[in-house]
Amino acid sequence: MATTAEATQEDVVQKDPRHAALIEALSGQRKELEVDKLFRALVKHEGSDLHLKVGRPPMIRFKGELRPLNRPPIETEEMVDLLWPMLNERQKGIFEEDGGADFAYVCEVDGVDWRFRVNMLTQLGKIGLVARRINNYIPDFEGLYLPQSVERLCNYDQGMVLLAGVTGSGKSTTIAAMLNYVNRKYRKHILTLEDPIEFVFTEEKCLINQREIGQDVKDFSIGMKHAVREDPDVMLVGEMRDEETFMTAIHAAETGHLVYGTIHASTASSTIGRILDLFPEEMHNAIRSAIAFNMKGIVAQKLLRSIKSGVARVPAVEIMFFSPTVQKLVLEGADHKLPDAIRIGAEEGMQDFTRSLKLLLDSELIDRPTAFAVAPNPDALKMAIKGIDAAAPGIL
């Protein structure tokens, strides 16, 4: 016969399966799964990502390159046996409806709990997985080889800060470092809405509440409605992927909050166009105005393989602060002039990818082939290496 506590726990899970994983985590009752062996291998080999595909051996990404683990290929039945037990009932429903599911996963390795950001997928009718290892500690800016001027984006009382880049460019790690900077310096309330939660913060001076979409709150829209009643000073709202997300975030910035988010864009200047693409053309002027007067800065990143011993990868970083010049160009729709505004704004802490690549080369963190492979303007990089700074045309 079940005890009162057991009956209560079962009742909660039956009423809302979203809480099953949380209850297991709190009670320490999660069963060890066969797939945990592969996650442990990823950690022990110091890989960043784990890839599982039917017909191939498990593969890990090490220093940016995929390498197979020394074991036979995974066949269809074994893959299902490995992956399906990872999902709770809610995640199984999402997977069956959408053909994939995103979630966070925790695996113990040598007495330490490691977190992973997981995407379970189907391809050609077969199940597979890609998982990103999340560091157990949050490095500071120096440890991430980020420019010192990034600190400036942590000291505002309100406004919006966006991190731009492709998947795997280190956006989440940079934002975590920025939030942790606030955590160490100020006595504020930090509220995050994440899907899924990646870095788990240790409170220092700040009060920090981290809410996971699907587990702690049904969806992003409801989470943001709750947020306005939760007295946050600083908010992380995740990825700007649609009109509703951006409008909700910009409204929070307008009403006195410092809001961080991410967006898929290749450069700081092209981020403006990427935001506008979320909206119908008749709204573009209003959105430009909202961006110009509320955005504090955009940081764009690319992760590059390092040649320095003990350093796997380093970021090339472009930083655009919303100076009066940048505000004016955004309002006028002169986005093509923003790269020049960034370049001549070096005294204000701005830098473009060319300058970032030059600094990484000077610090012997990357080699020349790597730099030129990602340089937006190879000729400008050649001139920068020679110490020549091409004169910028008039931008006003």
Kinemage of the C-alpha trace (Angstrom):
@kinemage 1
@onewidth
@group {chain A} dominant
@subgroup {mainchain}
@vectorlist {calphas} color= white
{ca met a 1} P 0.000 0.000 0.000
{ca ala a 2} L 1.427 3.381 -0.977
{ca thr a 3} L 2.355 5.848 1.705
{ca thr a 4} L 0.808 9.314 1.700
{ca ala a 5} L 4.000 10.791 0.236
{ca glu a 6} L 4.147 8.149 -2.505
{ca ala a 7} L 0.483 8.577 -3.333
{ca thr a 8} L 0.906 12.342 -3.553
{ca gln a 9} L 3.895 11.996 -5.860
{ca glu a 10} L 2.070 9.556 -8.145
{ca asp a 11} L -0.944 11.846 -8.219
{ca val a 12} L 1.187 14.820 -9.279
{ca val a 13} L 2.819 12.848 -12.086
{ca gln a 14} L -0.525 11.536 -13.346
{ca lys a 15} L -2.029 15.009 -13.361
{ca asp a 16} L 0.957 16.599 -15.074
{ca pro a 17} L 3.626 14.328 -16.630
{ca arg a 18} L 5.873 17.386 -17.136
{ca his a 19} L 6.854 17.100 -13.486
{ca ala a 20} L 7.993 13.473 -13.656
{ca ala a 21} L 11.589 14.292 -14.562
{ca leu a 22} L 11.729 17.015 -11.927
{ca ile a 23} L 10.484 14.675 -9.201
{ca glu a 24} L 13.035 12.041 -10.225
{ca ala a 25} L 15.834 14.615 -10.147
{ca leu a 26} L 14.826 15.957 -6.727
{ca ser a 27} L 14.539 12.498 -5.232
{ca gly a 28} L 17.724 11.165 -6.866
{ca gln a 29} L 15.803 8.202 -8.264
{ca arg a 30} L 16.666 8.452 -11.970
{ca lys a 31} L 17.737 5.070 -13.254
{ca glu a 32} L 21.065 4.799 -15.006
{ca leu a 33} L 20.581 4.282 -18.737
{ca glu a 34} L 22.756 2.469 -21.241
{ca val a 35} L 23.174 5.710 -23.209
{ca asp a 36} L 24.906 7.240 -20.177
{ca lys a 37} L 28.054 5.311 -21.161
{ca leu a 38} L 28.251 7.348 -24.356
{ca phe a 39} L 27.779 10.634 -22.507
{ca arg a 40} L 30.583 9.635 -20.135
{ca ala a 41} L 32.817 8.875 -23.115
{ca leu a 42} L 32.089 12.340 -24.507
{ca val a 43} L 33.128 13.978 -21.229
{ca lys a 44} L 36.245 11.833 -20.767
{ca his a 45} L 37.405 12.520 -24.325
{ca glu a 46} L 36.760 16.259 -23.728
{ca gly a 47} L 34.428 16.422 -26.723
{ca ser a 48} L 31.885 19.179 -27.266
{ca asp a 49} L 29.130 17.211 -29.052
{ca leu a 50} L 27.846 13.640 -29.294
{ca his a 51} L 26.280 12.403 -32.555
{ca leu a 52} L 24.320 9.155 -32.763
{ca lys a 53} L 23.117 7.906 -36.163
{ca val a 54} L 21.849 4.488 -37.182
{ca gly a 55} L 24.466 2.567 -39.156
{ca arg a 56} L 27.392 4.603 -37.817
{ca pro a 57} L 29.444 4.309 -34.625
{ca pro a 58} L 28.907 7.063 -32.030
{ca met a 59} L 30.825 10.184 -32.983
{ca ile a 60} L 32.141 13.032 -30.858
{ca arg a 61} L 33.242 16.495 -31.920
{ca phe a 62} L 36.739 17.237 -30.663
{ca lys a 63} L 38.363 20.606 -31.419
{ca gly a 64} L 35.737 21.187 -34.095
{ca glu a 65} L 36.171 17.835 -35.908
{ca leu a 66} L 33.936 14.741 -35.749
{ca arg a 67} L 35.676 11.533 -34.687
{ca pro a 68} L 34.184 8.032 -34.211
{ca leu a 69} L 34.331 6.197 -30.902
{ca asn a 70} L 35.969 2.784 -30.992
{ca arg a 71} L 32.853 0.619 -31.081
{ca pro a 72} L 30.611 -0.980 -33.752
{ca pro a 73} L 27.907 0.944 -35.627
{ca ile a 74} L 24.566 1.375 -33.860
{ca glu a 75} L 21.735 -0.510 -35.536
{ca thr a 76} L 18.066 0.549 -35.556
{ca glu a 77} L 16.800 -1.577 -32.660
{ca glu a 78} L 19.750 -0.713 -30.435
{ca met a 79} L 19.280 3.004 -31.157
{ca val a 80} L 15.659 2.875 -30.024
{ca asp a 81} L 16.694 0.998 -26.878
{ca leu a 82} L 19.360 3.625 -26.177
{ca leu a 83} L 17.343 6.766 -26.806
{ca trp a 84} L 13.664 6.166 -26.085
{ca pro a 85} L 14.146 5.731 -22.279
{ca met a 86} L 15.662 9.240 -22.146
{ca leu a 87} L 12.269 10.812 -22.889
{ca asn a 88} L 9.536 11.539 -20.375
{ca glu a 89} L 5.888 11.299 -21.419
{ca arg a 90} L 5.650 14.939 -22.477
{ca gln a 91} L 8.801 14.694 -24.588
{ca lys a 92} L 7.579 11.475 -26.212
{ca gly a 93} L 4.404 13.285 -27.236
{ca ile a 94} L 6.395 16.169 -28.742
{ca phe a 95} L 8.746 13.752 -30.526
{ca glu a 96} L 5.898 11.748 -32.044
{ca glu a 97} L 4.047 14.875 -33.172
{ca asp a 98} L 6.998 16.965 -34.412
{ca gly a 99} L 9.518 14.287 -35.415
{ca gly a 100} L 12.016 15.626 -32.886
{ca ala a 101} L 12.391 17.041 -29.382
{ca asp a 102} L 14.777 19.385 -27.547
{ca phe a 103} L 15.522 18.847 -23.869
{ca ala a 104} L 18.218 19.009 -21.211
{ca tyr a 105} L 19.807 15.812 -19.917
{ca val a 106} L 21.940 15.206 -16.846
{ca cys a 107} L 24.495 12.396 -16.529
{ca glu a 108} L 26.805 11.659 -13.613
{ca val a 109} L 30.486 11.269 -14.510
{ca asp a 110} L 32.960 10.429 -11.731
{ca gly a 111} L 30.679 11.886 -9.092
{ca val a 112} L 29.966 15.095 -11.021
{ca asp a 113} L 26.647 15.873 -12.733
{ca trp a 114} L 27.143 17.034 -16.319
{ca arg a 115} L 24.406 18.754 -18.299
{ca phe a 116} L 23.765 18.266 -22.009
{ca arg a 117} L 21.539 20.117 -24.476
{ca val a 118} L 19.916 17.353 -26.507
{ca asn a 119} L 18.087 17.245 -29.807
{ca met a 120} L 16.512 13.882 -30.587
{ca leu a 121} L 15.537 13.623 -34.236
{ca thr a 122} L 14.345 11.363 -37.006
{ca gln a 123} L 16.073 11.119 -40.379
{ca leu a 124} L 15.060 8.739 -43.156
{ca gly a 125} L 12.584 7.257 -40.698
{ca lys a 126} L 15.242 6.371 -38.117
{ca ile a 127} L 15.814 7.872 -34.679
{ca gly a 128} L 19.038 9.728 -33.854
{ca leu a 129} L 20.538 12.217 -31.414
{ca val a 130} L 22.828 15.211 -31.210
{ca ala a 131} L 23.897 16.425 -27.751
{ca arg a 132} L 25.988 19.452 -26.752
{ca arg a 133} L 28.039 19.200 -23.548
{ca ile a 134} L 27.491 22.151 -21.210
{ca asn a 135} L 30.421 23.172 -19.050
{ca asn a 136} L 29.909 22.731 -15.307
{ca tyr a 137} L 31.488 26.092 -14.681
{ca ile a 138} L 30.891 29.438 -16.327
{ca pro a 139} L 34.165 30.992 -17.539
{ca asp a 140} L 34.768 34.711 -17.231
{ca phe a 141} L 35.372 36.948 -20.239
{ca glu a 142} L 39.142 36.479 -20.074
{ca gly a 143} L 38.760 32.697 -19.929
{ca leu a 144} L 36.585 32.816 -23.046
{ca tyr a 145} L 38.997 35.183 -24.846
{ca leu a 146} L 36.262 37.791 -25.220
{ca pro a 147} L 37.031 41.499 -25.698
{ca gln a 148} L 36.994 43.534 -22.496
{ca ser a 149} L 34.401 45.883 -23.997
{ca val a 150} L 31.789 43.102 -23.604
{ca glu a 151} L 31.640 44.143 -19.922
{ca arg a 152} L 29.945 47.361 -20.965
{ca leu a 153} L 26.925 45.366 -22.130
{ca cys a 154} L 26.446 44.039 -18.585
{ca asn a 155} L 26.280 47.404 -16.840
{ca tyr a 156} L 23.087 48.872 -18.317
{ca asp a 157} L 19.926 49.209 -16.242
{ca gln a 158} L 17.616 48.579 -19.183
{ca gly a 159} L 17.592 47.854 -22.889
{ca met a 160} L 18.279 44.842 -25.107
{ca val a 161} L 21.495 42.980 -25.893
{ca leu a 162} L 21.589 40.357 -28.647
{ca leu a 163} L 24.136 37.620 -29.326
{ca ala a 164} L 24.249 36.688 -33.020
{ca gly a 165} L 25.783 33.674 -34.709
{ca val a 166} L 25.092 30.285 -36.211
{ca thr a 167} L 24.345 27.194 -34.130
{ca gly a 168} L 27.433 26.178 -32.179
{ca ser a 169} L 29.092 29.614 -32.268
{ca gly a 170} L 29.225 29.954 -28.484
{ca lys a 171} L 26.332 32.388 -28.033
{ca ser a 172} L 24.905 30.588 -25.000
{ca thr a 173} L 28.294 30.464 -23.255
{ca thr a 174} L 28.899 34.170 -23.823
{ca ile a 175} L 25.466 35.090 -22.476
{ca ala a 176} L 26.063 32.859 -19.441
{ca ala a 177} L 29.345 34.692 -18.790
{ca met a 178} L 27.553 38.031 -19.082
{ca leu a 179} L 24.800 37.023 -16.676
{ca asn a 180} L 27.385 35.667 -14.250
{ca tyr a 181} L 29.212 39.003 -14.408
{ca val a 182} L 25.981 40.680 -13.299
{ca asn a 183} L 25.555 37.976 -10.651
{ca arg a 184} L 28.973 38.768 -9.169
{ca lys a 185} L 28.703 42.561 -9.303
{ca tyr a 186} L 25.102 43.577 -8.613
{ca arg a 187} L 22.284 42.776 -6.214
{ca lys a 188} L 19.545 42.161 -8.751
{ca his a 189} L 16.924 39.593 -9.745
{ca ile a 190} L 17.870 37.604 -12.857
{ca leu a 191} L 15.045 35.661 -14.515
{ca thr a 192} L 15.660 33.261 -17.397
{ca leu a 193} L 13.184 31.574 -19.737
{ca glu a 194} L 15.049 28.766 -21.499
{ca asp a 195} L 14.244 25.852 -23.798
{ca pro a 196} L 16.025 23.940 -22.395
{ca ile a 197} L 18.050 25.270 -19.433
{ca glu a 198} L 21.735 24.949 -20.210
{ca phe a 199} L 23.997 26.573 -17.601
{ca val a 200} L 22.773 26.355 -14.012
{ca phe a 201} L 23.906 29.431 -12.095
{ca thr a 202} L 25.208 29.560 -8.547
{ca glu a 203} L 23.793 32.634 -6.832
{ca glu a 204} L 26.368 35.133 -5.583
{ca lys a 205} L 24.971 38.658 -5.181
{ca cys a 206} L 21.917 38.110 -7.381
{ca leu a 207} L 18.680 36.214 -6.856
{ca ile a 208} L 18.363 33.941 -9.898
{ca asn a 209} L 15.257 32.090 -11.102
{ca gln a 210} L 15.636 29.795 -14.123
{ca arg a 211} L 12.449 28.538 -15.766
{ca glu a 212} L 12.425 25.829 -18.420
{ca ile a 213} L 9.767 25.940 -21.113
{ca gly a 214} L 7.638 22.806 -20.965
{ca gln a 215} L 8.750 21.821 -17.476
{ca asp a 216} L 8.366 24.923 -15.302
{ca val a 217} L 5.975 26.821 -17.553
{ca lys a 218} L 3.818 25.630 -20.442
{ca asp a 219} L 5.179 27.907 -23.159
{ca phe a 220} L 7.161 31.078 -23.772
{ca ser a 221} L 4.105 33.319 -24.059
{ca ile a 222} L 2.803 32.313 -20.644
{ca gly a 223} L 6.299 32.551 -19.181
{ca met a 224} L 6.596 36.173 -20.328
{ca lys a 225} L 3.157 37.014 -18.934
{ca his a 226} L 4.318 35.641 -15.589
{ca ala a 227} L 7.636 37.480 -15.854
{ca val a 228} L 6.134 40.953 -15.582
{ca arg a 229} L 4.757 39.961 -12.150
{ca glu a 230} L 8.046 38.459 -10.971
{ca asp a 231} L 9.982 41.729 -10.529
{ca pro a 232} L 13.040 40.901 -12.688
{ca asp a 233} L 15.859 43.364 -13.273
{ca val a 234} L 17.617 41.234 -15.883
{ca met a 235} L 15.968 38.729 -18.224
{ca leu a 236} L 17.205 36.056 -20.588
{ca val a 237} L 14.525 35.234 -23.138
{ca gly a 238} L 16.393 32.826 -25.410
{ca glu a 239} L 16.203 32.884 -29.178
{ca met a 240} L 14.497 35.632 -31.217
{ca arg a 241} L 12.799 33.216 -33.598
{ca asp a 242} L 9.458 34.884 -34.316
{ca glu a 243} L 7.521 38.146 -34.190
{ca glu a 244} L 5.914 37.429 -30.823
{ca thr a 245} L 9.216 36.647 -29.093
{ca phe a 246} L 10.901 39.822 -30.319
{ca met a 247} L 7.930 42.093 -29.542
{ca thr a 248} L 7.614 40.670 -26.039
{ca ala a 249} L 11.348 41.085 -25.424
{ca ile a 250} L 11.527 44.633 -26.797
{ca his a 251} L 8.500 45.605 -24.682
{ca ala a 252} L 10.312 44.307 -21.599
{ca ala a 253} L 13.338 46.413 -22.571
{ca glu a 254} L 11.131 49.483 -23.013
{ca thr a 255} L 9.594 49.034 -19.572
{ca gly a 256} L 12.817 49.089 -17.570
{ca his a 257} L 14.423 45.649 -17.873
{ca leu a 258} L 17.800 44.592 -19.246
{ca val a 259} L 16.972 41.827 -21.727
{ca tyr a 260} L 19.406 39.346 -23.283
{ca gly a 261} L 18.585 37.144 -26.255
{ca thr a 262} L 20.134 35.292 -29.195
{ca ile a 263} L 19.475 35.371 -32.916
{ca his a 264} L 20.715 33.463 -35.959
{ca ala a 265} L 22.620 36.061 -37.974
{ca ser a 266} L 26.143 36.065 -39.371
{ca thr a 267} L 27.232 39.606 -38.449
{ca ala a 268} L 26.200 42.366 -36.070
{ca ser a 269} L 25.067 44.640 -38.919
{ca ser a 270} L 23.047 41.914 -40.705
{ca thr a 271} L 21.146 41.271 -37.470
{ca ile a 272} L 18.996 44.330 -38.174
{ca gly a 273} L 17.728 42.802 -41.410
{ca arg a 274} L 17.250 39.449 -39.712
{ca ile a 275} L 14.954 41.072 -37.126
{ca leu a 276} L 13.010 42.943 -39.800
{ca asp a 277} L 12.457 39.644 -41.646
{ca leu a 278} L 10.282 38.562 -38.708
{ca phe a 279} L 7.766 41.331 -39.483
{ca pro a 280} L 5.590 42.467 -42.408
{ca glu a 281} L 7.077 45.352 -44.378
{ca glu a 282} L 4.512 47.870 -43.161
{ca met a 283} L 5.899 47.464 -39.632
{ca his a 284} L 9.557 47.949 -40.529
{ca asn a 285} L 9.767 51.666 -39.701
{ca ala a 286} L 8.247 51.093 -36.261
{ca ile a 287} L 10.592 48.169 -35.613
{ca arg a 288} L 13.609 50.201 -36.709
{ca ser a 289} L 12.617 52.882 -34.209
{ca ala a 290} L 12.199 50.293 -31.430
{ca ile a 291} L 15.618 48.808 -32.246
{ca ala a 292} L 17.389 52.175 -32.446
{ca phe a 293} L 16.136 53.428 -29.088
{ca asn a 294} L 16.182 50.192 -27.058
{ca met a 295} L 19.059 48.087 -28.379
{ca lys a 296} L 22.286 48.617 -26.439
{ca gly a 297} L 24.531 46.344 -28.423
{ca ile a 298} L 24.852 43.334 -30.723
{ca val a 299} L 27.663 40.807 -30.429
{ca ala a 300} L 28.273 38.412 -33.334
{ca gln a 301} L 30.490 35.351 -32.881
{ca lys a 302} L 32.281 32.629 -34.826
{ca leu a 303} L 34.096 29.813 -33.032
{ca leu a 304} L 37.506 29.006 -34.499
{ca arg a 305} L 39.946 26.181 -33.915
{ca ser a 306} L 42.840 27.336 -31.760
{ca ile a 307} L 46.527 26.546 -32.160
{ca lys a 308} L 47.323 27.348 -28.514
{ca ser a 309} L 48.026 24.330 -26.320
{ca gly a 310} L 45.145 23.599 -23.950
{ca val a 311} L 42.703 25.861 -25.825
{ca ala a 312} L 40.297 24.022 -28.123
{ca arg a 313} L 38.468 26.918 -29.755
{ca val a 314} L 38.322 30.700 -29.480
{ca pro a 315} L 35.684 33.192 -30.669
{ca ala a 316} L 36.103 35.783 -33.362
{ca val a 317} L 33.869 38.559 -32.100
{ca glu a 318} L 32.187 41.525 -33.747
{ca ile a 319} L 30.727 44.161 -31.409
{ca met a 320} L 28.339 46.952 -32.392
{ca phe a 321} L 27.254 49.428 -29.713
{ca phe a 322} L 24.260 51.628 -30.431
{ca ser a 323} L 26.102 54.907 -30.544
{ca pro a 324} L 24.340 58.014 -31.927
{ca thr a 325} L 25.873 57.223 -35.334
{ca val a 326} L 24.595 53.631 -35.326
{ca gln a 327} L 21.155 54.767 -34.126
{ca lys a 328} L 20.955 57.292 -36.957
{ca leu a 329} L 21.910 54.726 -39.600
{ca val a 330} L 19.367 52.198 -38.307
{ca leu a 331} L 16.575 54.808 -38.290
{ca glu a 332} L 17.448 55.879 -41.853
{ca gly a 333} L 17.605 52.290 -43.122
{ca ala a 334} L 21.267 52.704 -44.088
{ca asp a 335} L 22.254 49.243 -42.846
{ca his a 336} L 24.937 48.937 -45.543
{ca lys a 337} L 26.894 51.672 -43.749
{ca leu a 338} L 26.882 49.903 -40.372
{ca pro a 339} L 30.106 47.889 -41.014
{ca asp a 340} L 31.999 51.172 -41.506
{ca ala a 341} L 30.404 52.603 -38.365
{ca ile a 342} L 31.618 49.576 -36.433
{ca arg a 343} L 35.150 49.885 -37.800
{ca ile a 344} L 35.570 53.577 -37.020
{ca gly a 345} L 33.949 53.058 -33.603
{ca ala a 346} L 37.002 51.269 -32.203
{ca glu a 347} L 37.600 54.033 -29.644
{ca glu a 348} L 34.101 53.328 -28.280
{ca gly a 349} L 34.882 49.627 -27.868
{ca met a 350} L 33.457 48.413 -31.158
{ca gln a 351} L 35.287 45.967 -33.393
{ca asp a 352} L 34.579 44.150 -36.627
{ca phe a 353} L 35.583 40.598 -37.525
{ca thr a 354} L 38.690 41.831 -39.344
{ca arg a 355} L 40.025 43.504 -36.206
{ca ser a 356} L 39.065 40.485 -34.077
{ca leu a 357} L 40.901 38.081 -36.406
{ca lys a 358} L 43.977 40.342 -36.397
{ca leu a 359} L 44.017 40.339 -32.572
{ca leu a 360} L 43.655 36.541 -32.455
{ca leu a 361} L 46.572 36.199 -34.883
{ca asp a 362} L 48.706 38.620 -32.866
{ca ser a 363} L 47.960 36.597 -29.707
{ca glu a 364} L 48.944 33.385 -31.521
{ca leu a 365} L 45.551 31.833 -30.782
{ca ile a 366} L 44.754 30.967 -34.416
{ca asp a 367} L 46.760 30.485 -37.599
{ca arg a 368} L 46.521 32.422 -40.855
{ca pro a 369} L 44.658 29.746 -42.872
{ca thr a 370} L 41.929 29.690 -40.207
{ca ala a 371} L 41.691 33.478 -40.158
{ca phe a 372} L 41.454 33.865 -43.923
{ca ala a 373} L 38.947 31.000 -44.222
{ca val a 374} L 36.380 32.978 -42.185
{ca ala a 375} L 37.416 36.560 -42.969
{ca pro a 376} L 34.470 38.543 -44.411
{ca asn a 377} L 37.003 40.678 -46.311
{ca pro a 378} L 40.330 38.874 -46.912
{ca asp a 379} L 41.902 41.974 -48.503
{ca ala a 380} L 41.072 44.064 -45.431
{ca leu a 381} L 42.606 41.369 -43.222
{ca lys a 382} L 45.793 41.365 -45.320
{ca met a 383} L 46.052 45.127 -44.888
{ca ala a 384} L 45.363 44.881 -41.148
{ca ile a 385} L 48.130 42.287 -40.740
{ca lys a 386} L 50.486 44.759 -42.456
{ca gly a 387} L 49.345 47.490 -40.053
{ca ile a 388} L 47.336 49.382 -42.662
{ca asp a 389} L 43.849 50.593 -41.748
{ca ala a 390} L 41.948 51.507 -44.922
{ca ala a 391} L 40.196 54.840 -44.662
{ca ala a 392} L 36.469 54.484 -44.204
{ca pro a 393} L 34.183 56.371 -46.570
{ca gly a 394} L 31.855 58.973 -45.123
{ca ile a 395} L 28.965 57.292 -43.365
{ca leu a 396} L 26.828 60.247 -42.418
